């Protein structure tokens, strides 16, 4: 059985090679571990309107904090954003409910 250190070392080597080859070509590379978490997401809808959706399930990169949403979660966020356009408030906070 391999020790965690050797796995981490090889993961770093592979991550570095992929970044070196692909990032200069404009290709985003996520080789780090993405962890499922619940987070709050802000959306700036226009110059004066901000929406915060609370408790959104997301994948978050452990090393850089990049957030990725599944298609299903993004579709639900889009529905919430469509509803908020009729509300005349500068800052609105709504729960994510899927």
Secondary structure, DSSP 8 states (H G I E B T S, - for coil): ---HHHHHHHHHHHHHHHHHHHGGGT-----S-EEEEEEEEEEE-SSS-EEEEEEEEEEEETTT--EE--HHHHHHHHHHHHHHTTS--SEEEEE---
